[in-house]
Amino acid sequence: MVSIGRSANGIMATSEDRLPVLATCILAATLVGLPWVDAGLSPAGQASVVLLVVMAGAAWWLSRETQVALRFSPLLALGVLLACASATQSIYPDRTIQALLLLMAYMVGGGLAASGTRKLPWTERMLLGASALSGLLVVGIGLIWLAHGNGGGFYASVLIGPFGYPNALAGFLLLVGGAAAATLQPDRWRIERRLALVGVVACVLGLYFARSRGAWVAAGVGFVSWIVMQRRAWWPHRWRWGTLAAFVFLAGLGIVGGRLAHPLSSWWWGSAGAPVDTSVQWRLSILQWTWSMIRDHPWLGVGPGAFPVALAHYQQIPYVGGENPHNLYLEIAAEYGVVAGVIFASGIIICLGRAILAVQRLPIGDPGRSRRAALLAGFVAFAVHSGMDLDWSFPAVGLLGAVILGLMIGGLPRLPSRPSRLGSFWRVAMPLALAATAALALTRFCNTTLVSWGRDGLAAGSQASAERYLTWASRMNPLSYPAMYWLAWARLRSGDTPGAMKIAERTLRIAPEDPNTHALAGDMALAAGRWEASLAHFQRAVDRAPATQLRFHSGLLDAAAAAGKPAEALRAYARALSLFTEERVLGREARCLAPGDRYLLARMSRVAAHLYPQDANPADPRAAVARADRLSQPDPRGICATGGPPGQTSPEIAIVSFWTAWTDGGFPAAERLLLPERRRTEAAGSPPSETPQPDKTRRVRVDRVYSLTGGGHRATVVYQVEREGSEQLAGRCATTAVRFTSDGWLLEALPVLGQHPCSP
């Protein structure tokens, strides 16, 4: 026998093997570590969390002491059947498989927590401690980052932690707060109670600095539910608790009242001049399109995980989209169907109702009663917050929510057991399901790793190695769009145009409803000189999703111009300009979601200016040229939540600062704008001959930016530089990669100029 330990009252379970310990440790470590890998948002992070949780589930299932006979649940069986039926007609199979893998991980994690609470009660203690520790680390380190400005950008003064988004962090803290409060009970060791108290305080501070209005509303609902459940315990001391509640209410009103005043006054009085809350407007638009999606696909939905692709068909405003509608229940109804959404909501309500009844049956003063009430209040707050934000889109939040729900279910009284003929079936089916899930997760992890290597190979100019990695990536996951996308470009760059076309056509067969696959086929056809085919593909992409991506319109413009159809090209430009107006591409949302769109619209304007017929209104081409000149100027703003000190706030401005410093003092003055490792490399050798030598009388300046690809942490900029007063070096094109660091935006290498100006 292997002793596991003893609790404060001397009771602790023992086990004949170490598998339950291993399973619980894996799950607890996943809860602690998952927030620090982009909260599990990356494809590799999602595959990793599935692998880890499935490993924990397999270890738990193989243990002789913890195997349980699964009860047949008609509601759960119907939900599984609806999910499978929805998956068979999904409009995006790859995302559907990934969504089902995560759903399987959540079910395994919740089931492990529920079974552990019933069989080996020390698992509840370990999982609650891991949850509280995870929140404490997130808030503690997040506050340190906040003190340093979070790197600048939109969230410089808001607590975001490793989630990168304050509302997601707030949803995480609601669950962590419930777990910490559940540990704050007299049957725990003193050090546990002190750490739990610190965790509760950290969660309150985190919610305050996250500045999430919805989280405070959800926390209030959770607190009210706790008051109702524990009314017999606090009623004898109602004056003390009433005073404390009044103080908390006034403090909360002071925190969120100012932020709610303008939206509420605008809604109540209908004042047109009242300030507009862009967040509220964004959510209302998404909800309106989600309702349209549900009406069009009421029974089986658009497929698990396919909401973002389907939303592109309904989106009417550029840069107003996303991975979900900020409402978990509507998202489930849109992806799985209305019946599945009703089943999910009913299941949550049934679980909460049974949990409340179980709490009421426990005697007053029982630590178990207080613990269950705290867990239940935290989960109620989280359930309310899930109706107004995107908590479940972050696997770190989703897994923690599943574990907390499992701990609640594990504490419920067992229903009377009934003889079941499915025992042998479950003993065979469960290991097979876990093995299949692990295999799929492993292949997807390998796929994402190989795609990353392939992209690095393309960036380094190693076409052969990039194509080899990407070919293996497509074999690991034949449905992977990123693997197909980069493989098509790799073959195109290596001169295999027919091979690139074949890959693009394959993506069309896999996901014909995705406008991105049509855009890829259009790009390949355009490169192959098949103008009519390219025009048809880009037209389908624009018709399916006119307001999602400006590059669809740009491809349509280029294809029509190449096909010798200037009238169609100008119509494409006019349609793009009606949606992606100059104000929109210069807006904050565009700068975050598509920072290169302003330069793309500038390029489209330059192309369109040459397509106007001679008898056209002369003001039209002049307006297009003026628009191109305005939009091609370097943008000084940071991208999303990243920014830097003056002169390094954005990739474009970092490049401008480099050339200004180079003109004033050469390499010694400009080297501070290079990455530290590049400073040593460039200083060891002489500057390339293609780089103009410093000359204060003839300054080198960035004339215009032609394109920006990348995001908030790494970008590649194509731009044109000119030397004042010199014809020899005027109008030469350059490409520079820029990376965001703790010191702001820095150049990855010394720029080298081309011999010719940038093409339109």
Rosetta blueprint (number, residue, H / E / L):
1 M L
2 V E
3 S E
4 I L
5 G L
6 R L
7 S L
8 A L
9 N L
10 G L
11 I L
12 M L
13 A L
14 T E
15 S E
16 E L
17 D L
18 R L
19 L H
20 P H
21 V H
22 L H
23 A H
24 T H
25 C H
26 I H
27 L H
28 A H
29 A H
30 T H
31 L H
32 V H
33 G H
34 L H
35 P H
36 W H
37 V L
38 D H
39 A H
40 G H
41 L L
42 S L
43 P H
44 A H
45 G H
46 Q H
47 A H
48 S H
49 V H
50 V H
51 L H
52 L H
53 V H
54 V H
55 M H
56 A H
57 G H
58 A H
59 A H
60 W H
61 W H
62 L H
63 S L
64 R L
65 E L
66 T L
67 Q L
68 V L
69 A L
70 L L
71 R L
72 F L
73 S L
74 P H
75 L H
76 L H
77 A H
78 L H
79 G H
80 V H
81 L H
82 L H
83 A H
84 C H
85 A H
86 S H
87 A H
88 T H
89 Q L
90 S L
91 I L
92 Y L
93 P H
94 D H
95 R H
96 T H
97 I H
98 Q H
99 A H
100 L H
101 L H
102 L H
103 L H
104 M H
105 A H
106 Y H
107 M H
108 V H
109 G H
110 G H
111 G H
112 L H
113 A H
114 A H
115 S H
116 G H
117 T H
118 R H
119 K H
120 L L
121 P L
122 W H
123 T H
124 E H
125 R H
126 M H
127 L H
128 L H
129 G H
130 A H
131 S H
132 A H
133 L H
134 S H
135 G H
136 L H
137 L H
138 V H
139 V H
140 G H
141 I H
142 G H
143 L H
144 I H
145 W H
146 L H
147 A H
148 H L
149 G H
150 N H
151 G H
152 G L
153 G L
154 F L
155 Y L
156 A L
157 S L
158 V L
159 L L
160 I L
161 G H
162 P H
163 F H
164 G L
165 Y L
166 P H
167 N H
168 A H
169 L H
170 A H
171 G H
172 F H
173 L H
174 L H
175 L H
176 V H
177 G H
178 G H
179 A H
180 A H
181 A H
182 A H
183 T H
184 L L
185 Q L
186 P L
187 D L
188 R L
189 W L
190 R H
191 I H
192 E H
193 R H
194 R H
195 L H
196 A H
197 L H
198 V H
199 G H
200 V H
201 V H
202 A H
203 C H
204 V H
205 L H
206 G H
207 L H
208 Y H
209 F H
210 A H
211 R L
212 S L
213 R H
214 G H
215 A H
216 W H
217 V H
218 A H
219 A H
220 G H
221 V H
222 G H
223 F H
224 V H
225 S H
226 W H
227 I H
228 V H
229 M H
230 Q L
231 R H
232 R H
233 A H
234 W H
235 W H
236 P H
237 H H
238 R H
239 W H
240 R H
241 W H
242 G H
243 T H
244 L H
245 A H
246 A H
247 F H
248 V H
249 F H
250 L H
251 A H
252 G H
253 L H
254 G H
255 I H
256 V H
257 G H
258 G H
259 R H
260 L H
261 A H
262 H H
263 P H
264 L H
265 S H
266 S H
267 W H
268 W H
269 W H
270 G L
271 S L
272 A L
273 G L
274 A L
275 P L
276 V L
277 D L
278 T H
279 S H
280 V H
281 Q H
282 W H
283 R H
284 L H
285 S H
286 I H
287 L H
288 Q H
289 W H
290 T H
291 W H
292 S H
293 M H
294 I H
295 R H
296 D H
297 H L
298 P L
299 W L
300 L L
301 G L
302 V L
303 G L
304 P L
305 G L
306 A L
307 F H
308 P H
309 V H
310 A H
311 L H
312 A H
313 H H
314 Y H
315 Q L
316 Q L
317 I L
318 P L
319 Y L
320 V L
321 G L
322 G L
323 E L
324 N L
325 P L
326 H L
327 N L
328 L H
329 Y H
330 L H
331 E H
332 I H
333 A H
334 A H
335 E H
336 Y H
337 G L
338 V H
339 V H
340 A H
341 G H
342 V H
343 I H
344 F H
345 A H
346 S H
347 G H
348 I H
349 I H
350 I H
351 C H
352 L H
353 G H
354 R H
355 A H
356 I H
357 L H
358 A H
359 V H
360 Q H
361 R H
362 L L
363 P L
364 I L
365 G L
366 D L
367 P H
368 G H
369 R H
370 S H
371 R H
372 R H
373 A H
374 A H
375 L H
376 L H
377 A H
378 G H
379 F H
380 V H
381 A H
382 F H
383 A H
384 V H
385 H H
386 S L
387 G L
388 M L
389 D L
390 L L
391 D H
392 W H
393 S H
394 F L
395 P H
396 A H
397 V H
398 G H
399 L H
400 L H
401 G H
402 A H
403 V H
404 I H
405 L H
406 G H
407 L H
408 M H
409 I H
410 G H
411 G L
412 L L
413 P L
414 R L
415 L L
416 P L
417 S L
418 R L
419 P L
420 S L
421 R L
422 L L
423 G H
424 S H
425 F H
426 W H
427 R H
428 V H
429 A H
430 M H
431 P H
432 L H
433 A H
434 L H
435 A H
436 A H
437 T H
438 A H
439 A H
440 L H
441 A H
442 L H
443 T H
444 R H
445 F H
446 C H
447 N H
448 T H
449 T H
450 L H
451 V H
452 S H
453 W H
454 G H
455 R H
456 D H
457 G H
458 L H
459 A H
460 A H
461 G L
462 S L
463 Q H
464 A H
465 S H
466 A H
467 E H
468 R H
469 Y H
470 L H
471 T H
472 W H
473 A H
474 S H
475 R H
476 M H
477 N L
478 P L
479 L L
480 S L
481 Y H
482 P H
483 A H
484 M H
485 Y H
486 W H
487 L H
488 A H
489 W H
490 A H
491 R H
492 L H
493 R H
494 S L
495 G L
496 D L
497 T H
498 P H
499 G H
500 A H
501 M H
502 K H
503 I H
504 A H
505 E H
506 R H
507 T H
508 L H
509 R H
510 I H
511 A L
512 P L
513 E L
514 D L
515 P H
516 N H
517 T H
518 H H
519 A H
520 L H
521 A H
522 G H
523 D H
524 M H
525 A H
526 L H
527 A H
528 A L
529 G L
530 R L
531 W H
532 E H
533 A H
534 S H
535 L H
536 A H
537 H H
538 F H
539 Q H
540 R H
541 A H
542 V H
543 D H
544 R H
545 A L
546 P L
547 A L
548 T L
549 Q L
550 L H
551 R H
552 F H
553 H H
554 S H
555 G H
556 L H
557 L H
558 D H
559 A H
560 A H
561 A H
562 A H
563 A L
564 G L
565 K L
566 P H
567 A H
568 E H
569 A H
570 L H
571 R H
572 A H
573 Y H
574 A H
575 R H
576 A H
577 L H
578 S H
579 L H
580 F L
581 T L
582 E H
583 E H
584 R H
585 V H
586 L L
587 G L
588 R H
589 E H
590 A H
591 R H
592 C H
593 L H
594 A L
595 P L
596 G L
597 D H
598 R H
599 Y H
600 L H
601 L H
602 A H
603 R H
604 M H
605 S H
606 R H
607 V H
608 A H
609 A H
610 H L
611 L L
612 Y L
613 P L
614 Q L
615 D L
616 A L
617 N L
618 P L
619 A H
620 D H
621 P H
622 R H
623 A H
624 A H
625 V H
626 A H
627 R H
628 A H
629 D H
630 R H
631 L H
632 S L
633 Q L
634 P L
635 D L
636 P L
637 R L
638 G L
639 I E
640 C L
641 A L
642 T E
643 G L
644 G L
645 P L
646 P L
647 G L
648 Q L
649 T L
650 S L
651 P H
652 E H
653 I H
654 A H
655 I H
656 V H
657 S H
658 F H
659 W H
660 T H
661 A H
662 W H
663 T H
664 D H
665 G H
666 G H
667 F H
668 P H
669 A H
670 A H
671 E H
672 R H
673 L H
674 L E
675 L L
676 P H
677 E H
678 R H
679 R H
680 R H
681 T H
682 E H
683 A H
684 A H
685 G L
686 S L
687 P L
688 P L
689 S L
690 E L
691 T L
692 P L
693 Q L
694 P L
695 D L
696 K L
697 T L
698 R L
699 R L
700 V E
701 R E
702 V E
703 D E
704 R E
705 V E
706 Y E
707 S E
708 L E
709 T E
710 G E
711 G L
712 G L
713 H L
714 R E
715 A E
716 T E
717 V E
718 V E
719 Y E
720 Q E
721 V E
722 E E
723 R E
724 E L
725 G L
726 S L
727 E L
728 Q L
729 L L
730 A L
731 G L
732 R E
733 C E
734 A E
735 T E
736 T E
737 A E
738 V E
739 R E
740 F E
741 T E
742 S L
743 D L
744 G E
745 W E
746 L E
747 L E
748 E L
749 A L
750 L L
751 P L
752 V L
753 L E
754 G L
755 Q L
756 H L
757 P L
758 C L
759 S L
760 P L
